[in-house]
Amino acid sequence: MPYVDGFIVAVPKKNLKAYAKLSRKAGRIWREHGALDYREWVADDVKPGKLTSFPQSVKLKTGETVVFAWITYKSRAQRDRINAKVMADKRLKMSLDAMPFDAKRMIYGGFANLVTV
């Protein structure tokens, strides 16, 4: 059964080009280790809500935008194996300060398939 890791991050607009470069590199590494798909999307029609919203979820600040992403795997077991390899991959090692986004405000988690149409 397919399995997905989902992510939401706040990225300073001035860092969007650097973030995209890092994402392309990360995507290639995830795919190399066996992920089926790696996608990242930048906010285009995302407004603050009254109670909840994408901007509120990451405590969006002035000059930032929301990025929504997912990585698809064949199964949860495959995801766990792939993520262990990716986390050990030296090509992705960088300090939190060097990242082009605030990793402390990143929201992420694994999701099992509920509906396929």
Secondary structure, DSSP 4 states (H G I P E B T S, - for coil): --EEEEEEEEEEGGGHHHHHHHHHHHHHHHHHTT-SEEEEEE-SS----SS--HHHHTT--TTEEEEEEEEEES-HHHHHHHHHHHHH-GGG---GGGSSS-GGG-EEEEEE-----
